[in-house]
Amino acid sequence: MEVGTVAKESAYFYLEDMRDPRHVGKIKRELDGIPGVISVAANLESHRVSVDFDNSATDLPAVRERLEKMGFRSDVAADETHIM
């Protein structure tokens, strides 16, 4: 059996415009729809969204572009790569 590695990346965005609980649900649905996205968590109080994704299937610019198409101005707070 062949064992492969997965390069998982975690990105953290600050979305100042995320102010409504409906935004949280919409963001999670939209980002979960991107192939390669593993998980999405959003915190309304801190205006932060964290996204874990397989960076062989998608990348940080694609996630950020989706947020911006939804009308959210996004600032990347951090970006980390993990090899699993």
N, CA, C and O atoms as a DFTB+ gen file, in Angstrom:
336 C
 N C O
     1  1       0.841      -1.177       0.000
     2  2       0.000       0.000       0.000
     3  2       0.888       1.243       0.000
     4  3       1.821       1.356       0.795
     5  1       0.587       2.155      -0.889
     6  2       1.356       3.383      -1.003
     7  2       0.788       4.444      -0.060
     8  3      -0.422       4.660       0.012
     9  1       1.684       5.083       0.644
    10  2       1.277       6.143       1.557
    11  2       1.727       7.464       0.949
    12  3       2.904       7.646       0.639
    13  1       0.789       8.375       0.783
    14  2       1.106       9.684       0.223
    15  2       1.066      10.750       1.295
    16  3       0.588      10.532       2.409
    17  1       1.574      11.889       0.934
    18  2       1.520      13.006       1.860
    19  2       0.503      14.021       1.352
    20  3       0.285      14.163       0.149
    21  1      -0.091      14.697       2.268
    22  2      -1.034      15.757       1.949
    23  2      -0.476      17.043       2.515
    24  3      -0.120      17.113       3.691
    25  1      -0.401      18.046       1.687
    26  2       0.051      19.345       2.166
    27  2      -1.187      20.148       2.535
    28  3      -1.918      20.631       1.670
    29  1      -1.401      20.278       3.822
    30  2      -2.560      21.027       4.297
    31  2      -2.098      22.427       4.668
    32  3      -1.078      22.614       5.331
    33  1      -2.855      23.376       4.234
    34  2      -2.539      24.761       4.544
    35  2      -3.689      25.341       5.356
    36  3      -4.855      25.026       5.118
    37  1      -3.353      26.174       6.297
    38  2      -4.350      26.871       7.103
    39  2      -4.198      28.364       6.857
    40  3      -3.102      28.914       6.964
    41  1      -5.297      29.005       6.530
    42  2      -5.291      30.447       6.307
    43  2      -6.308      31.080       7.244
    44  3      -7.381      30.527       7.487
    45  1      -5.959      32.227       7.757
    46  2      -6.812      32.952       8.691
    47  2      -7.064      34.342       8.119
    48  3      -6.132      35.095       7.836
    49  1      -8.332      34.659       7.958
    50  2      -8.721      35.930       7.361
    51  2      -9.434      36.800       8.391
    52  3     -10.180      36.307       9.236
    53  1      -9.192      38.080       8.301
    54  2      -9.932      39.056       9.097
    55  2     -10.922      39.727       8.151
    56  3     -10.526      40.362       7.173
    57  1     -12.217      39.583       8.449
    58  2     -13.271      40.161       7.610
    59  2     -14.032      41.201       8.422
    60  3     -14.964      40.866       9.152
    61  1     -13.640      42.437       8.294
    62  2     -14.274      43.511       9.058
    63  2     -15.770      43.599       8.773
    64  3     -16.554      43.954       9.653
    65  1     -16.166      43.276       7.536
    66  2     -17.572      43.399       7.131
    67  2     -18.454      42.242       7.587
    68  3     -19.664      42.280       7.367
    69  1     -17.888      41.221       8.213
    70  2     -18.682      40.086       8.694
    71  2     -19.303      40.503      10.032
    72  3     -18.657      40.445      11.077
    73  1     -20.562      40.921       9.975
    74  2     -21.207      41.473      11.166
    75  2     -22.531      40.805      11.511
    76  3     -23.119      41.105      12.550
    77  1     -23.003      39.918      10.668
    78  2     -24.330      39.335      10.827
    79  2     -24.207      37.812      10.879
    80  3     -23.413      37.238      10.134
    81  1     -24.977      37.146      11.746
    82  2     -24.917      35.671      11.799
    83  2     -25.192      35.006      10.450
    84  3     -24.692      33.912      10.188
    85  1     -25.972      35.649       9.605
    86  2     -26.224      35.078       8.273
    87  2     -24.959      35.060       7.432
    88  3     -24.792      34.194       6.573
    89  1     -24.060      36.021       7.678
    90  2     -22.791      36.044       6.957
    91  2     -21.986      34.783       7.248
    92  3     -21.368      34.215       6.348
    93  1     -21.995      34.348       8.503
    94  2     -21.231      33.169       8.911
    95  2     -21.684      31.953       8.117
    96  3     -20.852      31.230       7.568
    97  1     -22.978      31.718       8.049
    98  2     -23.501      30.579       7.304
    99  2     -23.179      30.655       5.821
   100  3     -22.808      29.655       5.206
   101  1     -23.322      31.831       5.256
   102  2     -23.045      32.017       3.836
   103  2     -21.572      31.775       3.529
   104  3     -21.242      31.108       2.548
   105  1     -20.698      32.308       4.354
   106  2     -19.259      32.125       4.155
   107  2     -18.888      30.654       4.236
   108  3     -18.145      30.146       3.397
   109  1     -19.407      29.971       5.253
   110  2     -19.097      28.554       5.407
   111  2     -19.577      27.744       4.206
   112  3     -18.840      26.893       3.708
   113  1     -20.787      27.990       3.736
   114  2     -21.319      27.257       2.573
   115  2     -20.489      27.514       1.325
   116  3     -20.132      26.583       0.602
   117  1     -20.186      28.777       1.079
   118  2     -19.435      29.135      -0.127
   119  2     -18.023      28.547      -0.119
   120  3     -17.584      27.972      -1.114
   121  1     -17.321      28.690       0.994
   122  2     -15.942      28.200       1.038
   123  2     -15.885      26.680       1.064
   124  3     -14.972      26.090       0.487
   125  1     -16.846      26.034       1.725
   126  2     -16.904      24.567       1.710
   127  2     -17.118      24.039       0.294
   128  3     -16.787      22.887       0.011
   129  1     -17.662      24.857      -0.592
   130  2     -17.910      24.450      -1.967
   131  2     -16.682      24.492      -2.863
   132  3     -16.742      24.045      -4.008
   133  1     -15.579      25.017      -2.368
   134  2     -14.348      25.059      -3.151
   135  2     -13.671      23.691      -3.061
   136  3     -13.380      23.227      -1.958
   137  1     -13.415      23.035      -4.196
   138  2     -12.717      21.746      -4.143
   139  2     -11.361      21.891      -3.431
   140  3     -10.577      22.785      -3.747
   141  1     -11.108      21.016      -2.488
   142  2      -9.859      21.054      -1.731
   143  2      -9.995      21.665      -0.352
   144  3      -9.118      21.483       0.492
   145  1     -11.081      22.388      -0.107
   146  2     -11.288      22.960       1.230
   147  2     -11.679      21.835       2.176
   148  3     -12.604      21.069       1.904
   149  1     -10.963      21.746       3.287
   150  2     -11.178      20.687       4.272
   151  2     -12.145      21.138       5.361
   152  3     -13.061      20.403       5.730
   153  1     -11.939      22.341       5.869
   154  2     -12.826      22.848       6.919
   155  2     -12.823      24.374       6.932
   156  3     -11.866      25.026       6.514
   157  1     -13.933      24.912       7.429
   158  2     -14.102      26.360       7.536
   159  2     -14.706      26.657       8.909
   160  3     -15.681      26.023       9.314
   161  1     -14.133      27.604       9.608
   162  2     -14.692      28.060      10.881
   163  2     -14.731      29.587      10.848
   164  3     -13.796      30.233      10.374
   165  1     -15.813      30.147      11.352
   166  2     -15.961      31.597      11.366
   167  2     -16.377      32.053      12.755
   168  3     -17.243      31.448      13.387
   169  1     -15.753      33.124      13.220
   170  2     -16.072      33.692      14.522
   171  2     -16.573      35.111      14.305
   172  3     -15.815      36.003      13.923
   173  1     -17.850      35.302      14.552
   174  2     -18.489      36.592      14.320
   175  2     -17.921      37.692      15.215
   176  3     -17.751      38.828      14.772
   177  1     -17.631      37.360      16.465
   178  2     -17.142      38.371      17.408
   179  2     -15.763      38.913      17.032
   180  3     -15.505      40.109      17.165
   181  1     -14.881      38.035      16.564
   182  2     -13.527      38.478      16.219
   183  2     -13.384      38.816      14.734
   184  3     -12.336      39.293      14.299
   185  1     -14.453      38.564      13.953
   186  2     -14.446      38.809      12.506
   187  2     -13.390      37.969      11.798
   188  3     -12.854      38.378      10.768
   189  1     -13.090      36.791      12.352
   190  2     -12.062      35.925      11.759
   191  2     -12.675      34.674      11.144
   192  3     -13.631      34.099      11.663
   193  1     -12.092      34.278      10.026
   194  2     -12.461      33.043       9.352
   195  2     -11.185      32.226       9.183
   196  3     -10.177      32.729       8.687
   197  1     -11.235      30.974       9.595
   198  2     -10.092      30.091       9.379
   199  2     -10.498      29.026       8.368
   200  3     -11.599      28.480       8.426
   201  1      -9.594      28.746       7.449
   202  2      -9.850      27.797       6.374
   203  2      -8.673      26.836       6.289
   204  3      -7.525      27.257       6.146
   205  1      -8.966      25.546       6.378
   206  2      -7.966      24.506       6.158
   207  2      -8.230      23.935       4.780
   208  3      -9.371      23.624       4.438
   209  1      -7.162      23.794       3.974
   210  2      -7.346      23.277       2.626
   211  2      -6.123      22.494       2.172
   212  3      -5.009      22.694       2.655
   213  1      -6.373      21.595       1.227
   214  2      -5.322      20.816       0.588
   215  2      -4.749      21.710      -0.503
   216  3      -5.436      22.018      -1.477
   217  1      -3.491      22.131      -0.349
   218  2      -2.961      23.096      -1.303
   219  2      -2.528      22.473      -2.630
   220  3      -1.967      23.160      -3.483
   221  1      -2.790      21.166      -2.806
   222  2      -2.602      20.579      -4.130
   223  2      -3.892      20.694      -4.942
   224  3      -3.894      20.436      -6.146
   225  1      -4.989      21.080      -4.288
   226  2      -6.282      21.198      -4.961
   227  2      -6.771      22.636      -5.079
   228  3      -7.535      22.953      -5.991
   229  1      -6.346      23.506      -4.178
   230  2      -6.727      24.919      -4.235
   231  2      -5.608      25.723      -3.592
   232  3      -4.623      25.155      -3.120
   233  1      -5.754      27.024      -3.571
   234  2      -4.709      27.859      -2.985
   235  2      -5.313      29.085      -2.294
   236  3      -6.508      29.364      -2.399
   237  1      -4.463      29.782      -1.607
   238  2      -4.888      30.960      -0.848
   239  2      -5.565      32.008      -1.735
   240  3      -6.606      32.536      -1.344
   241  1      -5.018      32.334      -2.917
   242  2      -5.701      33.326      -3.760
   243  2      -7.115      32.910      -4.165
   244  3      -7.993      33.765      -4.276
   245  1      -7.353      31.617      -4.387
   246  2      -8.699      31.162      -4.766
   247  2      -9.681      31.357      -3.620
   248  3     -10.826      31.747      -3.845
   249  1      -9.242      31.088      -2.394
   250  2     -10.111      31.273      -1.227
   251  2     -10.395      32.766      -1.041
   252  3     -11.536      33.175      -0.827
   253  1      -9.357      33.547      -1.126
   254  2      -9.519      34.996      -0.952
   255  2     -10.427      35.585      -2.040
   256  3     -11.269      36.439      -1.760
   257  1     -10.248      35.120      -3.283
   258  2     -11.085      35.603      -4.384
   259  2     -12.559      35.284      -4.140
   260  3     -13.429      36.108      -4.422
   261  1     -12.839      34.090      -3.615
   262  2     -14.239      33.720      -3.338
   263  2     -14.819      34.656      -2.284
   264  3     -15.958      35.104      -2.418
   265  1     -14.056      34.956      -1.244
   266  2     -14.533      35.884      -0.212
   267  2     -14.831      37.251      -0.811
   268  3     -15.856      37.862      -0.505
   269  1     -13.940      37.723      -1.657
   270  2     -14.121      39.039      -2.252
   271  2     -15.303      39.070      -3.219
   272  3     -15.995      40.083      -3.312
   273  1     -15.542      37.966      -3.942
   274  2     -16.714      37.895      -4.827
   275  2     -18.010      37.930      -4.025
   276  3     -19.051      38.352      -4.529
   277  1     -17.938      37.482      -2.766
   278  2     -19.101      37.522      -1.891
   279  2     -19.303      38.917      -1.301
   280  3     -20.310      39.170      -0.639
   281  1     -18.354      39.823      -1.536
   282  2     -18.484      41.187      -1.050
   283  2     -17.729      41.479       0.232
   284  3     -17.931      42.528       0.845
   285  1     -16.854      40.558       0.651
   286  2     -16.079      40.769       1.867
   287  2     -14.660      41.176       1.511
   288  3     -13.980      40.498       0.741
   289  1     -14.226      42.276       2.074
   290  2     -12.834      42.687       1.936
   291  2     -12.049      41.846       2.936
   292  3     -12.361      41.845       4.127
   293  1     -11.043      41.138       2.463
   294  2     -10.348      40.208       3.345
   295  2      -8.888      40.575       3.508
   296  3      -8.189      40.882       2.542
   297  1      -8.450      40.536       4.739
   298  2      -7.041      40.690       5.064
   299  2      -6.570      39.362       5.614
   300  3      -7.192      38.814       6.524
   301  1      -5.475      38.831       5.076
   302  2      -4.935      37.568       5.571
   303  2      -4.210      37.856       6.869
   304  3      -3.254      38.631       6.905
   305  1      -4.678      37.220       7.939
   306  2      -4.048      37.404       9.242
   307  2      -2.864      36.461       9.406
   308  3      -1.888      36.812      10.068
   309  1      -2.931      35.258       8.810
   310  2      -1.839      34.288       8.894
   311  2      -2.057      33.214       7.849
   312  3      -3.168      33.006       7.360
   313  1      -0.961      32.533       7.520
   314  2      -0.993      31.451       6.541
   315  2       0.062      30.441       6.967
   316  3       1.232      30.792       7.117
   317  1      -0.341      29.191       7.162
   318  2       0.580      28.153       7.634
   319  2       0.422      26.908       6.774
   320  3      -0.695      26.533       6.418
   321  1       1.545      26.264       6.439
   322  2       1.522      25.022       5.688
   323  2       1.953      23.884       6.597
   324  3       2.908      24.018       7.362
   325  1       1.239      22.753       6.512
   326  2       1.530      21.570       7.305
   327  2       1.610      20.383       6.348
   328  3       0.749      20.233       5.482
   329  1       2.620      19.548       6.492
   330  2       2.715      18.329       5.706
   331  2       2.193      17.189       6.554
   332  3       2.648      16.978       7.679
   333  1       1.221      16.444       6.003
   334  2       0.624      15.347       6.766
   335  2       0.889      14.043       6.041
   336  3       0.474      12.982       6.507
